[in-house]
Amino acid sequence: MTERLPGRLEGADELRVTPPFDAEAETRVAPDEREAEDPPAPPADSAPPAEHAPGRLVIPDGVGAFVGMPSGVRRSVGIVVSRYNGDITTKLLEGALGALTAAGVQRDRIDVLQVPGAFELPLGAMALAKSRRYACVVALGCVIRGETPHFDYIAAEAASGLQLAALETGVPVVLGVLTTENRAQAEARAGGAHGNKGEEAASSALEMADVFARLRAVTAAPGPSAA
């Protein structure tokens, strides 16, 4: 619903006393005024698409660096997936499974936990992470905006809850939840023109699991005694 700025009475312009209308004066515009007129706005569909900043991260020499790789060798992975908007989440799941298999995760070391909707994803992720059976957890879902604020509450709670599951357990939990304005945007990100976000989430989860393993290997090793 369009909102109006406060402090102005609707219809106040109609109560103003104005001088007689001069049509010719209204249509006469000085040349310099014509040049100063704003150009017409481009159509909405001509706006450039949002882009990510190009380039890659460069860590300078001379510092310790922990860099993970999306490797699934000898790793078990838990996936929690929402059955709501199931045609979209099925494609996300297929993308995640494909990425995990390609990275070396054995099929029998992948477990999938189904939950009703995106709101239940954090609880499912927490249960998987607390089991200590998985190197990482991937959360997959799809929330499409409707006519009420329901979308905003569900999307925000799903994201914050998944982060909480990771922070409380120390197990990487990666967000693979689509939050889109319409079905077409969701389809474009579930194996369409914009790739498959399930695949990206699975790859990110393995990378986090690997960098954590590298960090633990160094911190667990006995270091030099403090003088």
C-alpha positions as CSV (number, residue, x, y, z in Angstrom):
1,M,0.0,0.0,0.0
2,T,1.4,3.4,-1.0
3,E,2.2,5.6,2.0
4,R,1.9,9.3,2.1
5,L,4.2,11.7,3.8
6,P,2.8,13.0,7.1
7,G,1.9,16.6,7.8
8,R,0.0,17.4,4.6
9,L,-3.8,17.6,4.2
10,E,-5.1,15.6,1.3
11,G,-6.9,17.8,-1.2
12,A,-5.3,21.0,0.2
13,D,-4.2,22.0,-3.4
14,E,-7.8,22.2,-4.4
15,L,-8.5,24.9,-1.7
16,R,-5.8,27.2,-3.0
17,V,-6.8,30.4,-4.8
18,T,-4.9,30.6,-8.1
19,P,-4.7,33.2,-10.8
20,P,-6.5,32.7,-14.1
21,F,-4.9,29.9,-16.1
22,D,-2.9,31.0,-19.2
23,A,-2.5,28.0,-21.5
24,E,0.0,29.8,-23.8
25,A,2.2,30.9,-20.9
26,E,2.2,27.4,-19.6
27,T,3.4,25.9,-22.8
28,R,6.2,28.6,-23.4
29,V,9.5,27.3,-22.2
30,A,12.8,29.2,-22.5
31,P,15.6,27.3,-24.5
32,D,17.9,27.1,-21.5
33,E,15.1,25.7,-19.4
34,R,14.5,23.1,-22.1
35,E,18.1,22.0,-21.9
36,A,18.0,21.8,-18.1
37,E,15.0,19.4,-18.1
38,D,15.8,15.9,-16.7
39,P,16.0,13.2,-19.3
40,P,13.2,10.6,-19.3
41,A,13.8,7.7,-16.9
42,P,14.8,4.5,-18.7
43,P,12.3,1.7,-18.5
44,A,12.5,-0.5,-15.5
45,D,13.5,-3.6,-17.5
46,S,16.6,-1.9,-18.8
47,A,18.2,-1.5,-15.4
48,P,21.6,-3.4,-15.3
49,P,21.5,-6.5,-13.2
50,A,23.2,-6.5,-9.8
51,E,26.8,-7.9,-10.0
52,H,29.3,-9.2,-7.6
53,A,32.7,-7.5,-7.3
54,P,35.2,-9.3,-9.5
55,G,38.5,-10.7,-8.5
56,R,39.7,-13.1,-5.8
57,L,41.0,-12.8,-2.3
58,V,44.8,-12.4,-2.0
59,I,46.4,-13.1,1.3
60,P,49.8,-11.4,1.6
61,D,53.0,-13.3,2.2
62,G,54.5,-13.5,5.7
63,V,51.4,-14.4,7.6
64,G,49.9,-17.8,8.5
65,A,47.0,-18.7,6.2
66,F,44.4,-21.4,6.6
67,V,42.7,-22.1,3.3
68,G,40.2,-24.8,2.8
69,M,39.4,-26.8,-0.3
70,P,35.9,-28.3,-1.1
71,S,37.1,-31.9,-0.6
72,G,34.7,-34.6,0.5
73,V,37.2,-37.5,0.9
74,R,36.5,-39.4,4.1
75,R,33.8,-36.9,5.2
76,S,30.2,-37.4,6.1
77,V,27.7,-34.7,5.3
78,G,24.2,-34.0,6.7
79,I,21.6,-32.2,4.6
80,V,18.4,-30.7,6.0
81,V,15.9,-29.8,3.3
82,S,12.4,-28.2,3.3
83,R,9.6,-30.0,1.5
84,Y,7.7,-26.7,1.1
85,N,8.1,-25.5,-2.5
86,G,9.2,-29.0,-3.1
87,D,9.7,-28.7,-6.9
88,I,12.4,-26.1,-6.2
89,T,14.0,-27.7,-3.2
90,T,14.2,-31.0,-5.0
91,K,16.4,-29.3,-7.6
92,L,18.5,-27.7,-4.9
93,L,18.9,-31.1,-3.3
94,E,19.9,-32.6,-6.6
95,G,22.5,-29.9,-7.1
96,A,23.9,-30.4,-3.6
97,L,24.2,-34.2,-4.0
98,G,25.9,-33.7,-7.4
99,A,28.5,-31.3,-5.9
100,L,29.1,-33.6,-2.9
101,T,29.6,-36.7,-5.1
102,A,31.9,-34.8,-7.4
103,A,34.0,-33.6,-4.5
104,G,34.6,-37.2,-3.3
105,V,31.8,-37.7,-0.7
106,Q,30.6,-41.3,-0.8
107,R,26.9,-41.6,-1.3
108,D,26.4,-43.7,1.8
109,R,28.0,-41.0,3.9
110,I,25.3,-38.5,3.0
111,D,22.2,-38.3,5.1
112,V,19.1,-36.2,4.2
113,L,16.7,-34.9,6.9
114,Q,13.4,-33.6,5.6
115,V,11.5,-30.9,7.5
116,P,8.1,-29.2,6.7
117,G,9.3,-25.7,5.8
118,A,12.1,-23.2,6.0
119,F,11.2,-22.2,9.6
120,E,12.0,-25.7,10.7
121,L,15.4,-25.8,9.0
122,P,17.4,-24.4,12.0
123,L,16.1,-27.1,14.4
124,G,16.9,-29.8,11.9
125,A,20.3,-28.4,11.3
126,M,21.0,-28.2,15.0
127,A,20.0,-31.9,15.5
128,L,22.3,-33.0,12.7
129,A,25.2,-30.9,14.0
130,K,24.8,-32.0,17.6
131,S,25.0,-35.7,16.6
132,R,28.7,-35.1,15.8
133,R,28.4,-37.5,12.9
134,Y,28.9,-34.9,10.1
135,A,31.8,-32.7,9.1
136,C,29.3,-30.1,7.9
137,V,25.6,-29.5,7.4
138,V,23.8,-28.1,4.3
139,A,20.4,-26.4,4.8
140,L,18.2,-26.2,1.7
141,G,14.9,-24.4,1.3
142,C,12.9,-21.9,-0.7
143,V,10.9,-18.9,0.5
144,I,9.0,-16.9,-2.1
145,R,7.5,-13.5,-1.2
146,G,3.7,-13.3,-1.0
147,E,1.2,-10.6,-0.1
148,T,1.9,-10.5,3.6
149,P,5.0,-9.9,5.8
150,H,5.2,-13.7,6.4
151,F,8.1,-13.9,3.9
152,D,10.3,-11.5,5.9
153,Y,9.8,-13.2,9.2
154,I,10.4,-16.7,7.8
155,A,13.5,-15.7,5.8
156,A,15.1,-13.8,8.7
157,E,14.4,-16.5,11.3
158,A,15.7,-19.3,9.0
159,A,19.0,-17.4,8.4
160,S,19.6,-16.4,12.0
161,G,18.6,-19.9,13.3
162,L,21.0,-21.6,11.0
163,Q,23.8,-19.4,12.1
164,L,23.0,-20.1,15.7
165,A,23.2,-23.8,15.0
166,A,26.7,-23.4,13.7
167,L,27.8,-21.1,16.5
168,E,26.5,-23.3,19.2
169,T,27.9,-26.6,17.9
170,G,31.1,-25.5,16.0
171,V,30.0,-27.5,13.0
172,P,29.8,-25.6,9.7
173,V,26.2,-25.0,8.8
174,V,25.8,-23.5,5.3
175,L,22.7,-21.5,4.2
176,G,21.3,-22.8,0.9
177,V,17.9,-21.1,1.2
178,L,16.5,-19.2,-1.7
179,T,14.6,-16.0,-0.8
180,T,13.1,-14.6,-4.0
181,E,10.4,-12.3,-5.1
182,N,8.7,-14.8,-7.4
183,R,8.8,-18.4,-8.7
184,A,10.8,-17.4,-11.9
185,Q,13.7,-16.1,-9.7
186,A,13.7,-19.3,-7.7
187,E,13.8,-21.5,-10.8
188,A,16.7,-19.4,-12.2
189,R,18.7,-20.2,-9.1
190,A,17.7,-23.9,-8.8
191,G,19.5,-25.2,-11.9
192,G,18.5,-22.3,-14.2
193,A,20.3,-19.2,-15.6
194,H,21.9,-18.3,-12.3
195,G,23.2,-21.8,-11.5
196,N,22.2,-24.0,-8.6
197,K,22.5,-22.6,-5.1
198,G,22.3,-26.1,-3.6
199,E,25.4,-27.0,-5.4
200,E,27.1,-23.8,-4.2
201,A,26.0,-24.4,-0.6
202,A,27.4,-27.9,-0.6
203,S,30.7,-26.8,-2.0
204,S,30.9,-24.0,0.6
205,A,30.1,-26.5,3.4
206,L,33.0,-28.8,2.3
207,E,35.4,-25.9,2.2
208,M,34.4,-24.8,5.7
209,A,34.8,-28.4,7.0
210,D,38.3,-28.6,5.3
211,V,39.6,-25.3,6.7
212,F,38.3,-26.2,10.2
213,A,40.2,-29.6,9.9
214,R,43.4,-27.8,8.9
215,L,43.0,-25.4,11.8
216,R,42.4,-28.2,14.3
217,A,45.4,-30.1,13.0
218,V,47.7,-27.1,13.8
219,T,46.2,-26.1,17.1
220,A,46.2,-29.7,18.4
221,A,49.9,-30.1,17.6
222,P,52.2,-29.3,20.6
223,G,53.7,-25.9,20.1
224,P,56.9,-24.4,21.5
225,S,56.8,-23.8,25.2
226,A,56.4,-20.2,26.3
227,A,59.5,-18.8,27.9
